[in-house]
Amino acid sequence: MTVHNLTLSRVLRSLVLSLLILSLAGATAAQDSTSIQNYRYFESNIFDVRWDYQAMPGIIITDHFFQSSANTLPASLTNALLFGGLIDPALKEKAISGLSDKNIFGAELDNNIFYATYRENLPVVRSGILFGGFRNRNHIDVKLPPDMFQLIFSGNSALAGREAAINGLSLHRFRYLQYQIGFQGIKRSDDQSLSGGAAISFLQGQNHIELNMDRGHVFTHEEGEFIDLDMNFEARFSDTSDLSSTAFNGWGLGTDLNFAFEKYNHFSVAVNLQDIGFIRWNSQATHVSKDTSFTYSGFEVTDIFDFSDDLFSDTEADSLLEDLNLVETTGAYTTALQAKLNVQFTKTLPEIHTTILLGLAYRLNANYDPLVLLKAIYHFSPQTHVGLISSYGGYAKYNAGLEFGTVIGDQIYCTLGSQSLLGFLVPEQSTSSSGYVRIGVAF
């Protein structure tokens, strides 16, 4: 007899979830580096710490940032995928009801430590800041067609009798270590300053996954008699033999550029271009591609009472793979980093102890919409502030958050905040969650 093994959804689910599992291996999660913050250099602008570098020219900063954002999926679902948790039928149905033609998701985790020192009487510029640091970078970028979401989480039976469109699926995952050095020149007068700088980085590539489906259609017969599959996709995987926190599966170079002008107690303008560079993955990387159409109608079972593990034999599996027409090769390849452009305007209102920040951000080579950020900072004293943050765009739609910062003993700078506080308070209604903490010690 013929058993119609109509579980294409398991194949597709295994493909995407396996990619996500691999992408998260060796890391707890992954940051929205394009988010505009006052507390980071370029994207993490250490010069905005504004420590008294003439009295204490050195500072060590450690900062940690996490963000998970989607434009349609609830934060309760994405957090469960990243950190583990129950995804019950009600949560699936809620997610499916909110899907659109364009469903994007991004998650990032960044852990950094920097040292900076202020110097005067330099050869070319009169003063500037030398800095160096280490970063652990993680980033996931996903675009998910609505039918693909249903195939993964509900199975193809929910789409029986109609053609499911899964073209447009894309998944990109980067994990690498970054060793960075740079210089920021500063030219000051009594009422204004002009600065510009650059940083170069050596990148230790650890894990990369890329999947793009240019064409994809799945038809499931109403009675489960067969499945028609028409797909054209490409996938690239870096070496998976070592996914540890010290893995060295590729190397690369990166550059950051920064320019800023400030009129003291009035306004400032900053433009930052980050992560211009590449990673070359080693020769153990894998490339898989497929361009074919075929009909799958099950496999033969000679004894319905045979419950052995090899019921679906290696021969049948090989036959299915042959029908899929998968082409697999091994070899080195190069990927460009997802460069980021940030533009920031800050207006100081000293009469009401307030600073207003307006930021624009865009990420290249990613499923990332232009982001607009507005931040209002109230200074209770020169040492303590609270900021209200709102943003629209990026991987999400609307976000709202809160920041608190203080200086202890003129030497210790602490900042704690979230750009997406609603993701923790009302995760079913919000599509993002984030948090960041930074501690700087000047000496």
C-alpha positions as a Python dict, from the first residue, in 0.01 Angstrom:
ca = {
    (1, 'M'): (0, 0, 0),
    (2, 'T'): (103, 364, -36),
    (3, 'V'): (126, 588, 270),
    (4, 'H'): (96, 955, 179),
    (5, 'N'): (357, 1112, 404),
    (6, 'L'): (214, 1464, 367),
    (7, 'T'): (442, 1633, 615),
    (8, 'L'): (616, 1883, 390),
    (9, 'S'): (560, 2131, 668),
    (10, 'R'): (797, 1921, 882),
    (11, 'V'): (1065, 1948, 615),
    (12, 'L'): (1022, 2324, 582),
    (13, 'R'): (987, 2368, 958),
    (14, 'S'): (1301, 2165, 1017),
    (15, 'L'): (1490, 2369, 755),
    (16, 'V'): (1406, 2709, 902),
    (17, 'L'): (1417, 2607, 1267),
    (18, 'S'): (1747, 2424, 1212),
    (19, 'L'): (1889, 2744, 1068),
    (20, 'L'): (1764, 2938, 1368),
    (21, 'I'): (1905, 2682, 1611),
    (22, 'L'): (2242, 2688, 1434),
    (23, 'S'): (2235, 3064, 1429),
    (24, 'L'): (2177, 3078, 1802),
    (25, 'A'): (2433, 2811, 1887),
    (26, 'G'): (2712, 2951, 2098),
    (27, 'A'): (2515, 3265, 2179),
    (28, 'T'): (2223, 3337, 2405),
    (29, 'A'): (2049, 3566, 2160),
    (30, 'A'): (2132, 3821, 1916),
    (31, 'Q'): (2108, 4352, 1905),
    (32, 'D'): (1962, 4625, 1690),
    (33, 'S'): (2292, 4794, 1623),
    (34, 'T'): (2133, 5050, 1402),
    (35, 'S'): (1943, 5189, 1698),
    (36, 'I'): (2061, 5542, 1776),
    (37, 'Q'): (2186, 5578, 2131),
    (38, 'N'): (2379, 5843, 2318),
    (39, 'Y'): (2577, 5584, 2501),
    (40, 'R'): (2773, 5396, 2239),
    (41, 'Y'): (3063, 5463, 2003),
    (42, 'F'): (2946, 5538, 1650),
    (43, 'E'): (2647, 5340, 1725),
    (44, 'S'): (2824, 5310, 2061),
    (45, 'N'): (2949, 5667, 2087),
    (46, 'I'): (3185, 5673, 2385),
    (47, 'F'): (3244, 6044, 2331),
    (48, 'D'): (2885, 6115, 2431),
    (49, 'V'): (2972, 5985, 2777),
    (50, 'R'): (3119, 6333, 2830),
    (51, 'W'): (3347, 6242, 3112),
    (52, 'D'): (3586, 6507, 3241),
    (53, 'Y'): (3874, 6388, 3023),
    (54, 'Q'): (4094, 6687, 3103),
    (55, 'A'): (4087, 6597, 3473),
    (56, 'M'): (4071, 6218, 3419),
    (57, 'P'): (4197, 6143, 3066),
    (58, 'G'): (4124, 5768, 3071),
    (59, 'I'): (3802, 5569, 3082),
    (60, 'I'): (3702, 5203, 3060),
    (61, 'I'): (3350, 5132, 2935),
    (62, 'T'): (3155, 4808, 2923),
    (63, 'D'): (2814, 4802, 2761),
    (64, 'H'): (2565, 4532, 2674),
    (65, 'F'): (2267, 4563, 2442),
    (66, 'F'): (1987, 4327, 2341),
    (67, 'Q'): (1692, 4386, 2112),
    (68, 'S'): (1437, 4160, 1947),
    (69, 'S'): (1201, 4334, 1703),
    (70, 'A'): (936, 4240, 1449),
    (71, 'N'): (681, 4441, 1255),
    (72, 'T'): (391, 4195, 1295),
    (73, 'L'): (486, 3911, 1532),
    (74, 'P'): (410, 3963, 1904),
    (75, 'A'): (706, 3989, 2140),
    (76, 'S'): (569, 3694, 2340),
    (77, 'L'): (625, 3471, 2034),
    (78, 'T'): (969, 3599, 1934),
    (79, 'N'): (1092, 3587, 2294),
    (80, 'A'): (972, 3226, 2322),
    (81, 'L'): (1164, 3138, 2004),
    (82, 'L'): (1484, 3304, 2126),
    (83, 'F'): (1483, 3205, 2492),
    (84, 'G'): (1265, 2897, 2492),
    (85, 'G'): (908, 2886, 2610),
    (86, 'L'): (560, 2758, 2537),
    (87, 'I'): (405, 2855, 2204),
    (88, 'D'): (44, 2751, 2252),
    (89, 'P'): (-227, 2740, 1981),
    (90, 'A'): (-375, 3071, 2095),
    (91, 'L'): (-39, 3246, 2052),
    (92, 'K'): (3, 3092, 1704),
    (93, 'E'): (-344, 3206, 1601),
    (94, 'K'): (-279, 3556, 1730),
    (95, 'A'): (46, 3571, 1535),
    (96, 'I'): (-118, 3439, 1215),
    (97, 'S'): (-403, 3692, 1241),
    (98, 'G'): (-152, 3977, 1254),
    (99, 'L'): (59, 3872, 954),
    (100, 'S'): (99, 4099, 654),
    (101, 'D'): (256, 4060, 310),
    (102, 'K'): (588, 4174, 462),
    (103, 'N'): (685, 4017, 796),
    (104, 'I'): (1034, 4105, 916),
    (105, 'F'): (1220, 4014, 1232),
    (106, 'G'): (1559, 4111, 1370),
    (107, 'A'): (1740, 4025, 1690),
    (108, 'E'): (2078, 4136, 1821),
    (109, 'L'): (2308, 4089, 2115),
    (110, 'D'): (2617, 4305, 2159),
    (111, 'N'): (2868, 4277, 2446),
    (112, 'N'): (3149, 4534, 2440),
    (113, 'I'): (3441, 4662, 2642),
    (114, 'F'): (3640, 4974, 2544),
    (115, 'Y'): (3931, 5178, 2669),
    (116, 'A'): (3970, 5544, 2565),
    (117, 'T'): (4230, 5805, 2648),
    (118, 'Y'): (4235, 6178, 2578),
    (119, 'R'): (4556, 6331, 2439),
    (120, 'E'): (4667, 6690, 2370),
    (121, 'N'): (4948, 6844, 2160),
    (122, 'L'): (4914, 6580, 1891),
    (123, 'P'): (5105, 6620, 1558),
    (124, 'V'): (4818, 6692, 1317),
    (125, 'V'): (4524, 6788, 1539),
    (126, 'R'): (4558, 6972, 1868),
    (127, 'S'): (4367, 6714, 2070),
    (128, 'G'): (4182, 6386, 2033),
    (129, 'I'): (4078, 6056, 2180),
    (130, 'L'): (4254, 5727, 2113),
    (131, 'F'): (4047, 5417, 2180),
    (132, 'G'): (4045, 5043, 2142),
    (133, 'G'): (3798, 4773, 2225),
    (134, 'F'): (3655, 4428, 2189),
    (135, 'R'): (3302, 4336, 2082),
    (136, 'N'): (3101, 4017, 2065),
    (137, 'R'): (2851, 4075, 1781),
    (138, 'N'): (2537, 3873, 1706),
    (139, 'H'): (2265, 3954, 1453),
    (140, 'I'): (1968, 3772, 1297),
    (141, 'D'): (1766, 3919, 1007),
    (142, 'V'): (1455, 3737, 877),
    (143, 'K'): (1184, 3805, 620),
    (144, 'L'): (899, 3556, 644),
    (145, 'P'): (610, 3526, 392),
    (146, 'P'): (276, 3469, 570),
    (147, 'D'): (219, 3128, 409),
    (148, 'M'): (565, 3017, 520),
    (149, 'F'): (479, 3108, 878),
    (150, 'Q'): (167, 2890, 862),
    (151, 'L'): (361, 2600, 708),
    (152, 'I'): (617, 2615, 989),
    (153, 'F'): (379, 2654, 1282),
    (154, 'S'): (52, 2497, 1162),
    (155, 'G'): (152, 2250, 891),
    (156, 'N'): (52, 2234, 527),
    (157, 'S'): (-293, 2087, 605),
    (158, 'A'): (-407, 2439, 697),
    (159, 'L'): (-329, 2545, 339),
    (160, 'A'): (-476, 2238, 165),
    (161, 'G'): (-659, 2308, -158),
    (162, 'R'): (-472, 2624, -247),
    (163, 'E'): (-124, 2722, -357),
    (164, 'A'): (93, 2855, -75),
    (165, 'A'): (343, 3123, -176),
    (166, 'I'): (671, 3099, 13),
    (167, 'N'): (887, 3305, -223),
    (168, 'G'): (1062, 3598, -62),
    (169, 'L'): (1180, 3399, 239),
    (170, 'S'): (1520, 3521, 357),
    (171, 'L'): (1731, 3454, 664),
    (172, 'H'): (2067, 3607, 748),
    (173, 'R'): (2271, 3534, 1059),
    (174, 'F'): (2607, 3684, 1160),
    (175, 'R'): (2814, 3603, 1468),
    (176, 'Y'): (3167, 3739, 1499),
    (177, 'L'): (3421, 3892, 1735),
    (178, 'Q'): (3547, 4242, 1662),
    (179, 'Y'): (3884, 4386, 1768),
    (180, 'Q'): (3878, 4762, 1710),
    (181, 'I'): (4114, 5059, 1735),
    (182, 'G'): (4047, 5418, 1634),
    (183, 'F'): (4101, 5788, 1680),
    (184, 'Q'): (3866, 6087, 1713),
    (185, 'G'): (4023, 6425, 1646),
    (186, 'I'): (3871, 6723, 1828),
    (187, 'K'): (3902, 7092, 1744),
    (188, 'R'): (3751, 7321, 2008),
    (189, 'S'): (3688, 7688, 2060),
    (190, 'D'): (3517, 7871, 2345),
    (191, 'D'): (3165, 7802, 2219),
    (192, 'Q'): (3184, 7507, 1976),
    (193, 'S'): (3368, 7193, 1874),
    (194, 'L'): (3427, 6998, 1555),
    (195, 'S'): (3532, 6634, 1557),
    (196, 'G'): (3591, 6356, 1310),
    (197, 'G'): (3730, 6011, 1342),
    (198, 'A'): (3771, 5662, 1207),
    (199, 'A'): (3814, 5312, 1344),
    (200, 'I'): (3944, 4994, 1188),
    (201, 'S'): (3859, 4643, 1302),
    (202, 'F'): (3982, 4289, 1261),
    (203, 'L'): (3688, 4050, 1255),
    (204, 'Q'): (3694, 3689, 1377),
    (205, 'G'): (3408, 3520, 1194),
    (206, 'Q'): (3231, 3253, 1398),
    (207, 'N'): (2901, 3166, 1232),
    (208, 'H'): (2711, 3274, 924),
    (209, 'I'): (2389, 3147, 767),
    (210, 'E'): (2218, 3287, 460),
    (211, 'L'): (1901, 3155, 296),
    (212, 'N'): (1718, 3322, 6),
    (213, 'M'): (1415, 3176, -172),
    (214, 'D'): (1358, 3354, -503),
    (215, 'R'): (1071, 3127, -607),
    (216, 'G'): (857, 2906, -388),
    (217, 'H'): (510, 2758, -426),
    (218, 'V'): (351, 2463, -245),
    (219, 'F'): (19, 2301, -333),
    (220, 'T'): (-134, 2039, -104),
    (221, 'H'): (-419, 1827, -244),
    (222, 'E'): (-741, 1870, -46),
    (223, 'E'): (-757, 1497, 28),
    (224, 'G'): (-386, 1467, 97),
    (225, 'E'): (-312, 1265, -216),
    (226, 'F'): (-2, 1459, -321),
    (227, 'I'): (206, 1773, -279),
    (228, 'D'): (328, 1988, -569),
    (229, 'L'): (647, 2176, -487),
    (230, 'D'): (811, 2444, -700),
    (231, 'M'): (1116, 2609, -542),
    (232, 'N'): (1435, 2793, -628),
    (233, 'F'): (1652, 2877, -329),
    (234, 'E'): (2014, 2918, -226),
    (235, 'A'): (2167, 2870, 117),
    (236, 'R'): (2519, 2928, 248),
    (237, 'F'): (2653, 2801, 579),
    (238, 'S'): (2989, 2876, 736),
    (239, 'D'): (3190, 2589, 887),
    (240, 'T'): (2974, 2417, 1153),
    (241, 'S'): (3246, 2192, 1300),
    (242, 'D'): (3310, 2450, 1574),
    (243, 'L'): (3028, 2675, 1699),
    (244, 'S'): (3189, 2755, 2034),
    (245, 'S'): (3244, 3104, 2173),
    (246, 'T'): (3606, 3090, 2052),
    (247, 'A'): (3535, 2956, 1702),
    (248, 'F'): (3749, 3095, 1420),
    (249, 'N'): (3566, 3010, 1097),
    (250, 'G'): (3656, 3319, 897),
    (251, 'W'): (3833, 3653, 905),
    (252, 'G'): (3747, 4003, 790),
    (253, 'L'): (3807, 4376, 813),
    (254, 'G'): (3574, 4659, 910),
    (255, 'T'): (3576, 5038, 916),
    (256, 'D'): (3369, 5299, 1101),
    (257, 'L'): (3357, 5672, 1019),
    (258, 'N'): (3226, 5954, 1237),
    (259, 'F'): (3172, 6330, 1207),
    (260, 'A'): (3020, 6566, 1465),
    (261, 'F'): (2969, 6938, 1521),
    (262, 'E'): (2850, 7089, 1849),
    (263, 'K'): (2749, 7440, 1948),
    (264, 'Y'): (2780, 7434, 2326),
    (265, 'N'): (2447, 7456, 2512),
    (266, 'H'): (2260, 7489, 2181),
    (267, 'F'): (2271, 7195, 1939),
    (268, 'S'): (2485, 6922, 1787),
    (269, 'V'): (2484, 6721, 1464),
    (270, 'A'): (2650, 6381, 1418),
    (271, 'V'): (2679, 6145, 1120),
    (272, 'N'): (2809, 5791, 1170),
    (273, 'L'): (2875, 5519, 914),
    (274, 'Q'): (2945, 5183, 1076),
    (275, 'D'): (3044, 4831, 981),
    (276, 'I'): (3177, 4895, 632),
    (277, 'G'): (3357, 4570, 567),
    (278, 'F'): (3349, 4199, 494),
    (279, 'I'): (3415, 3851, 635),
    (280, 'R'): (3584, 3574, 435),
    (281, 'W'): (3453, 3235, 554),
    (282, 'N'): (3688, 2936, 538),
    (283, 'S'): (3694, 2656, 282),
    (284, 'Q'): (3475, 2426, 495),
    (285, 'A'): (3173, 2647, 427),
    (286, 'T'): (2880, 2492, 238),
    (287, 'H'): (2663, 2617, -48),
    (288, 'V'): (2329, 2447, -120),
    (289, 'S'): (2097, 2536, -408),
    (290, 'K'): (1783, 2398, -568),
    (291, 'D'): (1576, 2489, -874),
    (292, 'T'): (1310, 2231, -954),
    (293, 'S'): (946, 2135, -954),
    (294, 'F'): (817, 1793, -852),
    (295, 'T'): (519, 1608, -711),
    (296, 'Y'): (550, 1398, -396),
    (297, 'S'): (284, 1131, -338),
    (298, 'G'): (429, 923, -56),
    (299, 'F'): (640, 606, -28),
    (300, 'E'): (570, 235, -40),
    (301, 'V'): (506, 33, 277),
    (302, 'T'): (494, -345, 222),
    (303, 'D'): (390, -432, 577),
    (304, 'I'): (162, -193, 767),
    (305, 'F'): (257, -367, 1093),
    (306, 'D'): (627, -290, 1047),
    (307, 'F'): (710, -22, 1305),
    (308, 'S'): (1088, -37, 1267),
    (309, 'D'): (1301, 276, 1272),
    (310, 'D'): (1398, 226, 908),
    (311, 'L'): (1037, 238, 783),
    (312, 'F'): (1141, 543, 582),
    (313, 'S'): (1460, 386, 447),
    (314, 'D'): (1783, 550, 341),
    (315, 'T'): (1703, 452, -18),
    (316, 'E'): (1369, 630, -3),
    (317, 'A'): (1531, 931, 161),
    (318, 'D'): (1798, 937, -111),
    (319, 'S'): (1525, 915, -375),
    (320, 'L'): (1343, 1210, -221),
    (321, 'L'): (1665, 1414, -211),
    (322, 'E'): (1728, 1322, -575),
    (323, 'D'): (1379, 1447, -663),
    (324, 'L'): (1455, 1768, -475),
    (325, 'N'): (1758, 1812, -703),
    (326, 'L'): (1973, 1961, -429),
    (327, 'V'): (2317, 2078, -537),
    (328, 'E'): (2573, 2097, -256),
    (329, 'T'): (2929, 2229, -281),
    (330, 'T'): (3199, 2318, -30),
    (331, 'G'): (3431, 2618, -47),
    (332, 'A'): (3519, 2960, 90),
    (333, 'Y'): (3296, 3260, 27),
    (334, 'T'): (3282, 3629, 126),
    (335, 'T'): (2994, 3825, 277),
    (336, 'A'): (2959, 4201, 316),
    (337, 'L'): (2867, 4334, 659),
    (338, 'Q'): (2529, 4498, 697),
    (339, 'A'): (2659, 4854, 712),
    (340, 'K'): (2465, 5112, 913),
    (341, 'L'): (2408, 5485, 866),
    (342, 'N'): (2307, 5699, 1165),
    (343, 'V'): (2226, 6071, 1156),
    (344, 'Q'): (2159, 6246, 1485),
    (345, 'F'): (2047, 6600, 1572),
    (346, 'T'): (2045, 6712, 1935),
    (347, 'K'): (1893, 7033, 2071),
    (348, 'T'): (1978, 7154, 2420),
    (349, 'L'): (1719, 7349, 2621),
    (350, 'P'): (1913, 7455, 2931),
    (351, 'E'): (1634, 7673, 3067),
    (352, 'I'): (1418, 7366, 3124),
    (353, 'H'): (1708, 7122, 3188),
    (354, 'T'): (1612, 6917, 2881),
    (355, 'T'): (1784, 6773, 2575),
    (356, 'I'): (1588, 6664, 2266),
    (357, 'L'): (1744, 6409, 2031),
    (358, 'L'): (1614, 6330, 1681),
    (359, 'G'): (1778, 6038, 1502),
    (360, 'L'): (1754, 5863, 1167),
    (361, 'A'): (1902, 5519, 1101),
    (362, 'Y'): (1922, 5281, 808),
    (363, 'R'): (2085, 4941, 765),
    (364, 'L'): (2213, 4830, 426),
    (365, 'N'): (2177, 4476, 286),
    (366, 'A'): (1905, 4389, 537),
    (367, 'N'): (1527, 4363, 576),
    (368, 'Y'): (1534, 4687, 772),
    (369, 'D'): (1307, 4987, 722),
    (370, 'P'): (1434, 5343, 786),
    (371, 'L'): (1410, 5417, 1157),
    (372, 'V'): (1313, 5749, 1317),
    (373, 'L'): (1391, 5795, 1686),
    (374, 'L'): (1291, 6074, 1925),
    (375, 'K'): (1442, 6098, 2271),
    (376, 'A'): (1363, 6355, 2542),
    (377, 'I'): (1615, 6371, 2828),
    (378, 'Y'): (1542, 6557, 3148),
    (379, 'H'): (1842, 6641, 3368),
    (380, 'F'): (1757, 6639, 3738),
    (381, 'S'): (2116, 6747, 3801),
    (382, 'P'): (2446, 6742, 3609),
    (383, 'Q'): (2488, 6385, 3738),
    (384, 'T'): (2141, 6235, 3688),
    (385, 'H'): (1898, 6215, 3395),
    (386, 'V'): (1589, 6030, 3276),
    (387, 'G'): (1507, 5984, 2909),
    (388, 'L'): (1182, 5900, 2732),
    (389, 'I'): (1238, 5717, 2401),
    (390, 'S'): (1003, 5663, 2109),
    (391, 'S'): (1082, 5525, 1764),
    (392, 'Y'): (917, 5407, 1447),
    (393, 'G'): (1066, 5175, 1185),
    (394, 'G'): (1364, 4945, 1179),
    (395, 'Y'): (1243, 4589, 1224),
    (396, 'A'): (941, 4705, 1422),
    (397, 'K'): (671, 4965, 1395),
    (398, 'Y'): (622, 5181, 1705),
    (399, 'N'): (843, 5142, 2013),
    (400, 'A'): (854, 5324, 2344),
    (401, 'G'): (1118, 5304, 2614),
    (402, 'L'): (1283, 5460, 2915),
    (403, 'E'): (1642, 5538, 3016),
    (404, 'F'): (1803, 5628, 3349),
    (405, 'G'): (2158, 5753, 3392),
    (406, 'T'): (2371, 5874, 3680),
    (407, 'V'): (2730, 5962, 3767),
    (408, 'I'): (2871, 5835, 4097),
    (409, 'G'): (3159, 6026, 4254),
    (410, 'D'): (3251, 6202, 3927),
    (411, 'Q'): (3414, 5878, 3809),
    (412, 'I'): (3155, 5605, 3756),
    (413, 'Y'): (2903, 5653, 3474),
    (414, 'C'): (2600, 5423, 3474),
    (415, 'T'): (2315, 5397, 3220),
    (416, 'L'): (2025, 5153, 3221),
    (417, 'G'): (1740, 5152, 2974),
    (418, 'S'): (1516, 4994, 2717),
    (419, 'Q'): (1404, 5114, 2375),
    (420, 'S'): (1116, 4867, 2382),
    (421, 'L'): (983, 4856, 2735),
    (422, 'L'): (635, 4750, 2620),
    (423, 'G'): (777, 4413, 2514),
    (424, 'F'): (828, 4329, 2882),
    (425, 'L'): (511, 4492, 3016),
    (426, 'V'): (258, 4383, 2750),
    (427, 'P'): (438, 4129, 2526),
    (428, 'E'): (115, 4017, 2357),
    (429, 'Q'): (45, 4372, 2233),
    (430, 'S'): (403, 4476, 2156),
    (431, 'T'): (630, 4347, 1878),
    (432, 'S'): (967, 4435, 2036),
    (433, 'S'): (1167, 4402, 2354),
    (434, 'S'): (1509, 4542, 2437),
    (435, 'G'): (1744, 4634, 2717),
    (436, 'Y'): (2085, 4790, 2760),
    (437, 'V'): (2327, 4866, 3039),
    (438, 'R'): (2655, 5059, 3035),
    (439, 'I'): (2912, 5126, 3303),
    (440, 'G'): (3211, 5354, 3256),
    (441, 'V'): (3492, 5416, 3504),
    (442, 'A'): (3710, 5726, 3449),
    (443, 'F'): (4055, 5772, 3595),
}
